[in-house]
């Protein structure tokens, strides 16, 4: 039988790891969204210039 403290430590490690992965996914999504916004701004700018 494991000591309760060890069990809590393992759960904390797993939780931290999961949140770390989620944070990476969100960062990638945000970067993709920012890139898409930049492309749309450029396309709108080109349209307004008649290009």
C-alpha positions as CSV (number, residue, x, y, z in Angstrom):
1,X,0.0,0.0,0.0
2,X,1.3,3.4,-1.0
3,X,1.6,6.3,1.4
4,X,-1.1,8.9,0.8
5,X,1.5,11.6,0.2
6,X,3.1,9.5,-2.6
7,X,-0.3,9.1,-4.2
8,X,-1.0,12.8,-4.1
9,X,2.5,13.5,-5.5
10,X,1.9,11.2,-8.4
11,X,-1.5,12.7,-9.2
12,X,0.0,16.2,-9.0
13,X,2.7,15.1,-11.5
14,X,0.1,13.7,-13.9
15,X,-2.2,16.7,-13.6
16,X,0.8,19.1,-14.2
17,X,1.8,17.0,-17.2
18,X,-1.8,17.1,-18.7
19,X,-2.1,20.9,-18.1
20,X,1.3,21.3,-19.7
21,X,0.1,19.5,-22.8
22,X,-3.1,21.5,-22.9
23,X,-1.1,24.7,-22.6
24,X,1.1,23.7,-25.6
25,X,-2.0,22.9,-27.7
26,X,-3.6,26.3,-26.8
27,X,-0.4,28.1,-27.8
28,X,-0.3,26.3,-31.1
29,X,-4.0,27.2,-31.8
30,X,-3.4,30.9,-30.8
31,X,-0.4,31.0,-33.1
32,X,-2.4,29.6,-36.0
33,X,-5.2,32.0,-35.3
34,X,-2.8,35.0,-35.3
35,X,-1.3,33.8,-38.6
36,X,-4.8,33.5,-40.1
37,X,-5.7,37.0,-39.0
38,X,-2.5,38.3,-40.5
39,X,-3.3,36.6,-43.8
40,X,-6.9,38.1,-43.8
41,X,-5.6,41.5,-43.0
42,X,-3.1,41.3,-45.9
43,X,-5.9,40.0,-48.3
44,X,-8.2,42.9,-47.3
45,X,-5.3,45.3,-47.7
46,X,-4.6,44.0,-51.2
47,X,-8.3,44.2,-52.1
48,X,-8.5,47.8,-51.0
49,X,-5.4,48.7,-53.1
50,X,-6.9,46.9,-56.1
51,X,-4.3,44.2,-56.3
